[in-house]
Amino acid sequence: MIHKQTKRPIVLIALVLSMFMAAIEGTIIATAMPDIVSDLGGFTLYSWVFSSFLLMQAVTIMVYGKLADLFGRKPVFIIGVVIFLTGSLLCGFAETMTALIVFRLIQGLGAGAIHPMVTTMVGDMYNVEERAKVQGYLASVWGISSVAGPLLGGMIVQYIDWAWIFWLNIPLGLIGLAGVILFFHEKVDKEQKTIDYLGTSFFFIAISSLIIVFVQAGTNWSWLSLETIGLIALFIICISLFIWQEKRCVAPMMPIYLWKNKLMVVANIATLLSGMIILGLTTFLPTYVQGVMGETAVAAGFTLSTLSIGWPISSTIAGHLVLRIGFRRTAFLGGIALFIGTFLFFLLDAEKGAIYAGFSSFIVGIGMGLTSTTFIVAIQNSVSWQERGSATSLNMFMRIIGSAIGTALLGGILNLRLQQYYQQAGNNDMPDTDAILNDGLREKIPSETLILMQDGLTYAIHTVFFGLFLIGTLTFIVLCFFPKDTVTHK
């Protein structure tokens, strides 16, 4: 479907820059948040700076995928980048935390198009042999951004101004836009297009309700509060109406028949589960390393950076393996790595140290790289051009939802176990866990209280690691059902 005049090397560079721009936005802001809060205030809205970006990605990613199948990848990519750059420019000028959250919503609205379009356009430009390798290289962008993001964010905050963590996107985005506008060419059918407005509306309301529940419940709201129960009821109603609409619609936003494809079902369920694993580690491993092991923030960062190293390395290897041993065996190897990695975390204790934790993260990263690249290439190879955007977006959507579920579920388990531990210890008032993560404040905590807090964290986070092991085991079991395949040359 791609004209010969498409200059693939130039377009690939443009797409890599665009993906890096959107990927680093999730990590670069983390180190800048203390400075942003000191300037803008609004600490109570802290989490929504991250959640608003995630929310808009989740609710739009499937919509963009369908629009790309209807109108082509190029216009959707251009619109997404323009919206993202507009949000980035406005974020740098934000004068209140509320304004920053609104502008992050705009950024997320654009990012929802960038991620799936880059992956889909690569799927369009290359045949299966080339695609397997290039998708592996593309996955390296995520590893590099997760390592470089916090470091670059810290340098910008220290030597320039936090606004530049947003404005840095503008030159990258403009280069990406220029490369795609000038050198990417595609042929799109001229037939009349039909957009599923009703289905899109039901989907938007349902997923928005679900994400808000994951963000708010267990922290700002009780799980049995009127707000939580109301939003869950709204989700159930709207997702039911969405499925009903998709079954009767001539041009559904998310073709239901995609879920009749065994490969799609297995890959998407495994993607959802692996998304839970990644967010679980990212959220709770640094807390364990600093709070229980008593290590520095640098050591905590090391234990996560090894995951970011293992992921791109194994993604590149997966691009070669799928051509040699097939999709099923490559995905199965990834499932074994996820099982072993989460089992190592289940065995983790304070005496094993940061090196052990870092090695365990590396093994999980290997599992993520082997599975994620295999899933994308296998999915794109199993559908037609007219379905590729929707199928690719669906897989990315499942990872976002998995991340949201993982954060809420494992966070709830952590808080519940902490409360149980302190009650059993005869202390009904939970100590401030934040203090144990700050080197200066930790030194001022009485030794008896410090031991109680460390034992409590050990007890609670070990339960979280056991939960991760169960999820890793379930992922491995799901991948046992990955269909036998042949690499067809589409």
N, C-alpha and C positions, 0 to 999 in steps of 0.2 A: 504493500500500500504506500510505500515511501518512494518518492521520485529519486532518480539517480543523482540529481543535482544537490541533494542533501550532503553537506560536508561533515561526515561523521566525527572526525577528530575534533573539529572546532566546536560542534554542537555538544559533544561529550564533555569537553572542558567547561562549556557554559553551564551544562546541567550539574556537573560536579560542584562548581562554585555556588550555584543556586541551592543545592542540597546542603552544602556546608553552611551556608548562610542561615538556613532554616533550622538545621540540626544544632548548631552551636548556641542558638537562642535559648534552648532549654537548659543549658548548663552555665553559660557565661554570666547570667543574671544572679546566680546563687551567691557568688562572692561579693557582688555589689549591693545586695539587699540591705545590709547594715547601714551603709552610707545613704542609700535611698530613703530608708526609714528615718534616719537622723535629719534629712533635709525636708521630707514631705510629711513626716508624722504618720499616723494611721496604722500603728503596729497591729491592731486587732484585725486589719484587713490583709495582713502579711500573706497568708496562704492563697488568697484570691489572685495575687499577682501571678502565681504559677497556675492556679486552677482555671482562671479565665482563658488562658492560652490553650490549655488542654481541652476545655469545654468546647470551644469553637472548632478546634481541629476535629474532635469526635463527631460533632453534629453535621459537619460539612463535607467530610472526606468522601463519603459515599455519594453525596450529591454531585460533587465534582467528577467523580469517576463515571457516573452516568452521562453527565454533560459532555465529557470527553468522547464517549462512545457515539454521541449524537452529532456533535459539532466539530470534533477533532481535538487533538491534544494541544495544539499550538495556541488557539485562542484562550483555552482554559488556563494554560500555564501563564500566559501573559497577564490575564486578569488577576490570577493569584499572586504573582510577583508584585504587580502594581499595588494591590491592596496591602500586601505585606510591607512594602517600602513606605506606603502612606502611614501605616500604623507605627513603623519604626521611627519615622520622622516625628510624629506626634508624641511618642513615648519620651523622646529626649526633651521635649518642651513641657512635659507634665509638671504642674505646680501643686497638685494634691494627689494623695494615694488613690482616691476615687477616680480621678482623671486617668491616672496610670493604668488602672484596671480596665477602664473603658478602651483605652488605646491598645492594651494587650489583647482585648477581645478582637480588635481590628486586625492585629498581627496574626492571631490564631485563625481568623477567617481566611487570610491569605495563605498561611502555612498549610491549611487543609487541602489546598490545591497543589502546592509545590511538591510535597513528598510523593503522592501517588502519580503525578504527571511525570516527574523525572524517571521513576521506575518504569512506567508504562511506555514512555518515549524510547527508553533504552530497549525495552522489549520489542518495539516496532522496528527500530533501526538495525537490529542484529538478528542473525539466525540463531538456532538453539546452541550450536557449538560456541559461537562468539558470545551469545547472551549469558551463558553460564559463567564465563570468565569475567565479563564486564560487570555483571551484577555482583560478583564477588569483590571486584575492585571498588564498586560503588558502596558496598557495605563498610569498607575501610573508612569512608568519610565519617560514619557515626563514631567509630572508635577514636579517630583523630580529634573530632569535635568534643567528645566527652573528656578527653585528656587536656586538650588545649583550652577549652572553654573557661574553667575555673582559673587557670593560670593567666590567661589573657584578660579576664575580667578583673582579677586582682591588680594587674599592672595598670590597666586603664583607670581604675578607681584611685590608685596611689599616685599616678603621675599626671593624669589629665582630669577627666570629670566623668561621673557615671553616665551622663547622657550619651557619651561616645560608644557605650556598649550597644546602643540602638542605632546610632548614626553610622557605625562601621558597616552596617548592612547595605547602605545605599550604594557605594561604589561596586560592591560585589554583585548586588542585584541588577544594577545597570549593565554590567558586563554580561551577566547571564542573559538578560533580556536581549541585548544586542546580538549575541551569538545565536539565539533561537530565532529571532525575527528575521535575521539576514540569511541564515544558512540551513534552517530546518524547514523541509517542505513535505507536505502530506496531501493525499488525495482523499477527500471526504465526499460521500454520496450527496447529490443535490436534492434528493427526495425530501418531501415535507417532513419536518420533525415534530414529534409529539412529546411534550414534557408532562410528567406525572406530578402535577402541582399538589393534588390532594394527598398522595402517598408521601411526598416530600414533607408536607406540613405535619402529618401524623408522626413521621420519623423524627423530625426536628424536635417536636414537643416531647416525645417519648424519651429520646436520648438525653435531652437537656434535663429532664426530671431525674433520670437515673444518675447522671454525673453530679448534679447538685446534692442528691442524697449521699453519694459516696464522699463528697467533700465535707458536708455539714454534719451528717449523722455520726454520733459517737464522740463528737468534739463540741460543736456549738449547739447541737440538738441531741436529745435522747433518741435512741432507736425506736422507742415507742411513742414519741411525741406526735402531736397532731400534724405538724409539718411533714415529718418523715413518712407517716402512714398515708397522708394525702398525696404526696408526690409519688410514692410507690404505686398507689391506686391509679393515679394519672398515667404512669408509665405502662401499667398492665392494660388499661383501656386503650391507650393510643397505639401500643405495639400490636394489639389484637386488631384494631382498625387498619393499621398499616399492612398487616399480613393479608387481611380480607381485601384491601384495595389492590395489593400487588397480584393477587390471584385473578382478579377480574380485569385488570388494566391491560390495554393493548401493548403499551410501551412502559412497563414497570420501572421504577427507579432502581430497585434491586430485584433482578429476575429470580423468582423463587426456585426455578429449576436448577440454579447453580448449586443449591443445597441437596440436589439429587445426585450430584457428582461425588463419589466416595472420596476421591483425592481432595476435593475442596473441603469436605466435611472434616476429614482427619487433619488436614493442614491448618484449618482455621481453629479447630478446638485446641490443637497443640500450640498454636500461636497465642491464643488467649491464655493458656496455662503458663507458657514461658514468659508472657508479659507480667504475670503475677510474680514469678520468680525474680525477674530483674528489678522490679520496683521494690519488692520485699528486701532484697539485698541492698539496693541503693539507699533505702530509707533507714534500715536498722543496723546494718553492719558497722558503719562509722560510730554509731552510739555504743555498740558493744565494745569496739576496740578502744574508744576513749573512756567510756564510763566503767567498764568491767576490767579491761586489761590495764587501764591507766596510761595508755599510750598517748602520743601527741596527735594533733590534727593531721600532721604530715604523714604519720604512720597510718592513720585511718584512710587518708587519701590514697596511699599506696595500695591498700587492700582492695580498693575499688578500681584503681587504674590498671591492675593486672587483668581484670575482666575486659576492660576496653582494649587491651593488647591482644588477648586471646581471641576476641570476636573477629576483628578484621583479618587476622592471620588465617583462622579456620574458614572464614568466608571465601577468601581467595583459594584455599585448598579445595573447598566444596565445589567451586566453579570447575575445577579439573576432575574431581572425583565423580560428579554426576555423569560425565562423559565416559568414564571408565567402568564404573560399577553400577550406574543407574541412580534414579531418584530415591528408590525405596531403601537401598542399603546405605546411602549417604545420610538420609534422614534418620535411619535406625542408629547409625554411629553417633549422630548428634544426641539422640535420646539416651544412649548409654552414657555419654559425657554429662548430660544434665542429671541423670540418676546418680552418678558417682560424685559429681560436684556438690549436689544438695545433701548427699549422705555424709560427705566430709564436713559440711557445716553442722549436721546433726551431731557429729562427734566433737565439735569445737568446744574447747574450754579455755579459761584464761591462761593456763600454763602452756598451751600450745603456741601462743604468741601470734604476732602480726604476720610473720612469714608463712605460717600454716594457713592463716585466713586468706592471704594474698594468693597462695597456690590454689586453694579451693575456688576462689573467684576466677582464676585463670581457667580452670577446668570447666566451670559454668560458661565462661565466655566462649570456649571452644564449642560447647554444645549449642550455644545460641548462634554462632556463625555457621555451623554445619546445617542447622535446621532452617534458619531464616532464609538463607540464600537458596537452599534446595526448594523450599516451599514456593518462593516467588517464581523461580524458573519453571518448576513443574506446573504451577497454576497457569502461567502465561503460555506454556506449551500445550495446555489441554483445552484452551478456548480459542475462539475466532477473534479477529481484530475488533469486531463489533461488540465483543464482550470483555475484551482485555482490560479496559479501564475500570469497569465495574468489579471484575474479579480481583484485580490488583488492589483496588481501594478497599474491598471487603476484608482482605487479609490484613491490611494495615489498620483498619478499623478495629478488628478483633484484638490486635496488640494494645491499642489505646484503651479499650474497654477492660482488657485483662489487667493493665496497669492500674486503672482506677479501682477495680474490684480488689486487687491485691493490696493496695494501700489501705483501703477501708477495712477489709477482712483482717489482715495481719495487725493493723493498728488497733483494731477493736480487741483482738486477742491479747496484745501486749498490755493495754490498759486494764483489761479484766484480770489478767494474771498478777499484775502489779498490785491491784486493789486486794486480791485474795491473799497475796503474800503478806502485805502490811497488816491485814486484819488477823491473820494467823499469828503474826508476831506481836499482836496486841497494840498495834499502832494504827488507829483509825484515820489519822490525818496523813495523807500521802506527802512525803517530802518533795521539795522542788527538784525534779530530776535535772532541770537545766543547769543547776549549780555544779553537778558532778561532771559536766562536760566542759566546764570552764576551769582552766588550770589555776587561775588566781582565786576563784571562789572555792574550788575543791580543797585548797590548803587550809581554808578557814572552817571547814566542816569538822565538827568533833569526830574523833576516830570511831566511836561506837556507831554514830549516825552514818558515817561514811561506809562502814562495813555493812550495815543494814541496807543501805541504798544499793551497794554493789551486789550484795546477795539477791536483793529484789530484782535488779536488772538481769542478773544471771538467770534467775528462775523464769522471768517473763520472756526474755529473748530466746532462751533455749526452747521454749514452747513455740516461738515463732519459727526458729530454725527447724524444729520438728515438722511444723506446718509446711515449710518450704520443701522438706524431704518428701512429704506426702504428695505435694504438687509435682515434684520431680518424678516420683514413682508413677503417678497417674499419667504424666506426659509420656513416659517410656511405654506404658501399657497402650496408650492411644496410638503411638507410632508403630506398634506391632501390627496394627490394622491398615497401615499405609499400603495402598494397592501396588501390586507388581506392575512394572512399567517398562516401556521401551521408549528411548529418546527419539521422537519423531522429528523430522527435519521440516519445520514450518517456517 
